[in-house]
Amino acid sequence: MAKELLKIEDLSAGIEEREILHNINLNINYGEVHVIMGPNGSGKSTLANVIMNNPVYQVNGGDIKLDGESILDLTTDKRARKGLFMSFQSPEEVSGINVDNFIRTAKSSIEDKNVSILKFRKELEKEMDQLGMDHSYADRYLNVGFSGGEKKKNEILQMIMLDPKLAILDETDSGLDVDATRTVSQGIERFVNENNAVLIITHHKELVKSVVPDYVHVLIDGKIVKEGDASLIEKIEEDGFNWIREEVK
């Protein structure tokens, strides 16, 4: 029997007086890949940010459980230590700290122990090779001067090195060309195993060509209105979302 990793129960959330998410229910087990799709403004990124406790958003009802325990009262850093990771649609540039130090410091904090510099660097460069990243990027300030593709590859590099239980990828394929999307997709494929899970928010099918999702959820107007397997992505690519809107009227 599959072991439950994340359980979202009747979650409602929003910004100030505006509720964006309405009674969301979502279960993710270890070893699973889930995809969330939906038109712009449907609440996809809001859901990701609420799971990670972005303070901009307020939870109005429901619960989020990780390994059976509620995490609603945990700050973002504590959720990260519990095993949550999120890549951003538009990664921030951070001057003054290089990629190597950023990831190594985060890994030390999450694991609550010192990380061997030499061993870490060797593993980091191995993964950079897999992602087609020049090793010099490890010594550059975080995302400063990086192209859009290199920023997204760097997010996947962080995910692999930090090895979270649940990786939430918020439109990681946004703005990527076909080759970069394929590289990122292959990185996700290498990451997924029976000890973790991935929640992918995307508009397109290219990102999940290498990683076939177990479940696809369609979010419209802040509600999960349809669920299915990978074949649902193909139908959405061909016919858009209007047919789903008609179904749920």
C-alpha positions as CSV (number, residue, x, y, z in Angstrom):
1,M,0.0,0.0,0.0
2,A,1.3,3.4,-1.0
3,K,2.5,5.6,1.9
4,E,0.9,9.1,2.1
5,L,3.3,12.0,1.9
6,L,1.2,15.2,1.6
7,K,-2.5,15.5,2.4
8,I,-4.4,18.7,1.7
9,E,-7.9,18.8,3.2
10,D,-10.6,21.4,2.3
11,L,-7.9,24.1,1.9
12,S,-9.2,27.6,1.3
13,A,-6.7,30.5,1.1
14,G,-6.2,33.9,-0.4
15,I,-4.8,37.4,-0.1
16,E,-6.4,39.8,2.4
17,E,-10.2,39.8,1.7
18,R,-9.9,37.9,-1.6
19,E,-10.2,34.1,-1.4
20,I,-8.4,32.4,-4.3
21,L,-8.5,28.7,-3.4
22,H,-11.7,27.1,-2.4
23,N,-11.9,23.7,-0.6
24,I,-8.9,22.1,-2.2
25,N,-8.4,18.4,-1.6
26,L,-5.2,16.7,-2.8
27,N,-3.3,13.5,-1.7
28,I,0.2,12.8,-2.8
29,N,1.9,9.5,-2.0
30,Y,5.6,8.7,-1.9
31,G,6.9,7.8,-5.4
32,E,4.2,9.7,-7.3
33,V,4.4,12.5,-9.8
34,H,1.4,14.9,-9.8
35,V,0.7,17.6,-12.4
36,I,-1.5,20.7,-11.9
37,M,-2.8,22.5,-15.0
38,G,-5.2,25.3,-15.5
39,P,-5.7,28.6,-17.2
40,N,-3.9,31.8,-16.1
41,G,-5.2,33.1,-12.8
42,S,-6.7,29.8,-11.7
43,G,-4.7,29.6,-8.4
44,K,-2.0,27.2,-9.4
45,S,0.9,29.3,-8.0
46,T,-1.2,30.3,-5.0
47,L,-1.5,26.7,-4.1
48,A,2.3,26.2,-4.3
49,N,3.0,29.3,-2.2
50,V,0.4,28.3,0.4
51,I,2.0,24.9,0.8
52,M,5.3,26.6,1.4
53,N,3.8,29.2,3.7
54,N,4.5,32.4,1.7
55,P,3.3,35.1,4.2
56,V,1.6,37.0,1.4
57,Y,-1.2,34.4,1.6
58,Q,-3.6,33.5,4.4
59,V,-5.2,30.2,5.0
60,N,-8.9,30.6,5.7
61,G,-9.8,27.0,6.3
62,G,-8.7,23.4,6.0
63,D,-5.3,21.7,6.7
64,I,-2.0,20.7,5.1
65,K,-0.4,17.5,6.5
66,L,3.1,16.2,5.8
67,D,3.7,12.6,6.9
68,G,0.4,12.8,8.8
69,E,1.2,15.9,10.8
70,S,-0.2,19.3,10.2
71,I,2.3,21.9,9.1
72,L,0.0,25.0,9.1
73,D,1.8,26.4,12.1
74,L,5.3,25.9,10.7
75,T,7.3,28.7,9.1
76,T,8.7,28.3,5.6
77,D,12.2,27.3,6.8
78,K,10.8,24.7,9.1
79,R,8.7,23.3,6.3
80,A,11.9,23.1,4.2
81,R,13.6,21.2,7.1
82,K,10.6,18.8,7.1
83,G,11.3,18.0,3.4
84,L,9.5,20.6,1.2
85,F,11.2,22.3,-1.7
86,M,9.8,24.8,-4.2
87,S,11.3,26.1,-7.4
88,F,10.1,29.4,-8.6
89,Q,8.6,30.6,-11.9
90,S,10.9,33.6,-11.8
91,P,14.0,32.8,-9.6
92,E,15.4,35.8,-7.8
93,E,19.0,37.1,-8.4
94,V,21.0,37.2,-5.2
95,S,24.3,39.1,-5.1
96,G,27.0,38.3,-2.6
97,I,26.5,34.6,-2.3
98,N,27.5,32.1,-4.9
99,V,25.7,29.0,-6.0
100,D,28.0,26.6,-4.2
101,N,27.7,28.4,-0.9
102,F,24.0,28.9,-1.2
103,I,23.2,25.2,-1.8
104,R,25.7,23.9,0.7
105,T,24.5,26.2,3.4
106,A,20.9,25.2,2.7
107,K,21.8,21.5,2.8
108,S,23.7,22.0,6.1
109,S,20.7,23.7,7.6
110,I,18.2,21.1,6.5
111,E,20.3,18.2,7.5
112,D,21.5,20.0,10.7
113,K,25.1,19.0,10.2
114,N,28.2,20.2,8.5
115,V,28.6,19.2,4.9
116,S,32.1,18.2,3.6
117,I,33.2,20.9,1.2
118,L,35.2,18.6,-1.1
119,K,32.6,15.9,-1.2
120,F,29.8,18.4,-1.8
121,R,31.7,20.1,-4.6
122,K,32.3,16.8,-6.3
123,E,28.6,15.9,-6.2
124,L,27.6,19.4,-7.3
125,E,29.8,19.3,-10.4
126,K,28.6,15.8,-11.2
127,E,25.0,17.1,-11.3
128,M,26.0,20.2,-13.1
129,D,27.4,18.0,-15.9
130,Q,24.1,16.1,-16.1
131,L,22.3,19.4,-16.5
132,G,24.8,20.8,-19.0
133,M,25.9,23.6,-16.7
134,D,29.5,24.8,-16.8
135,H,31.2,24.3,-13.5
136,S,32.0,28.1,-13.4
137,Y,28.4,28.7,-12.5
138,A,29.0,27.3,-9.1
139,D,31.2,30.2,-8.2
140,R,29.0,32.9,-9.6
141,Y,26.5,34.9,-7.6
142,L,23.1,33.1,-7.4
143,N,21.3,33.6,-10.7
144,V,23.0,37.0,-11.3
145,G,23.5,37.3,-15.1
146,F,22.1,33.8,-15.7
147,S,19.9,33.3,-18.7
148,G,16.3,32.1,-18.1
149,G,17.3,28.6,-19.0
150,E,20.3,28.6,-16.6
151,K,18.2,29.9,-13.8
152,K,15.7,27.1,-14.2
153,K,18.5,24.5,-14.5
154,N,19.9,26.0,-11.3
155,E,16.6,25.4,-9.6
156,I,16.7,21.7,-10.6
157,L,20.3,21.6,-9.4
158,Q,19.2,22.8,-6.0
159,M,16.4,20.3,-5.9
160,I,18.6,17.3,-6.7
161,M,21.3,18.4,-4.2
162,L,18.9,19.2,-1.4
163,D,17.0,15.9,-2.0
164,P,13.6,16.9,-0.5
165,K,10.7,14.6,0.2
166,L,8.4,16.7,-2.0
167,A,9.5,19.0,-4.8
168,I,7.0,21.6,-6.0
169,L,8.0,22.9,-9.4
170,D,6.1,26.1,-10.3
171,E,6.1,26.5,-14.0
172,T,9.8,25.6,-14.2
173,D,9.4,25.2,-18.0
174,S,8.2,28.8,-18.4
175,G,10.3,30.6,-21.0
176,L,12.5,27.6,-21.8
177,D,13.3,26.4,-25.3
178,V,12.8,22.8,-26.3
179,D,16.4,21.7,-25.5
180,A,16.4,23.3,-22.0
181,T,13.0,21.9,-21.2
182,R,14.2,18.4,-22.1
183,T,17.2,18.8,-19.9
184,V,15.1,20.0,-17.0
185,S,12.7,17.2,-17.6
186,Q,15.5,14.6,-17.5
187,G,16.7,16.1,-14.2
188,I,13.2,15.6,-12.7
189,E,13.2,12.1,-14.0
190,R,16.6,11.4,-12.2
191,F,15.2,12.8,-9.0
192,V,12.0,10.9,-8.6
193,N,12.1,7.7,-6.6
194,E,10.1,5.8,-4.0
195,N,11.3,8.1,-1.2
196,N,10.0,11.3,-2.6
197,A,7.3,12.9,-4.8
198,V,7.0,15.8,-7.3
199,L,4.2,18.3,-7.8
200,I,4.6,20.0,-11.2
201,I,2.7,23.1,-12.1
202,T,2.8,23.6,-15.9
203,H,0.9,24.8,-19.0
204,H,2.6,22.4,-21.4
205,K,3.2,18.8,-22.0
206,E,6.9,19.1,-22.9
207,L,8.1,19.0,-19.3
208,V,6.4,15.7,-18.5
209,K,7.6,13.8,-21.6
210,S,10.3,12.1,-19.7
211,V,8.4,12.0,-16.4
212,V,5.0,10.5,-17.0
213,P,2.6,11.8,-14.2
214,D,0.6,9.4,-12.1
215,Y,-2.2,12.0,-11.7
216,V,-3.2,15.2,-13.4
217,H,-5.4,17.8,-11.6
218,V,-7.1,20.7,-13.4
219,L,-7.5,23.8,-11.3
220,I,-10.1,26.4,-12.5
221,D,-11.3,29.4,-10.5
222,G,-9.5,28.1,-7.4
223,K,-11.1,24.7,-7.5
224,I,-9.9,21.3,-8.6
225,V,-12.6,20.5,-11.1
226,K,-11.2,17.5,-13.0
227,E,-8.6,14.7,-12.4
228,G,-7.1,12.0,-14.6
229,D,-4.0,10.4,-15.9
230,A,-1.4,11.6,-18.4
231,S,-3.9,11.3,-21.3
232,L,-5.7,14.4,-19.8
233,I,-2.7,16.5,-20.7
234,E,-2.9,15.5,-24.3
235,K,-6.6,16.5,-24.5
236,I,-5.9,19.8,-22.9
237,E,-3.2,20.5,-25.3
238,E,-5.6,19.8,-28.2
239,D,-8.8,21.3,-26.9
240,G,-7.9,23.8,-24.1
241,F,-9.9,24.2,-20.9
242,N,-13.3,25.3,-22.2
243,W,-14.7,21.8,-22.5
244,I,-13.8,21.3,-18.8
245,R,-15.6,24.5,-17.9
246,E,-18.7,23.3,-19.7
247,E,-18.6,19.9,-17.9
248,V,-18.6,21.5,-14.5
249,K,-21.3,24.1,-15.1
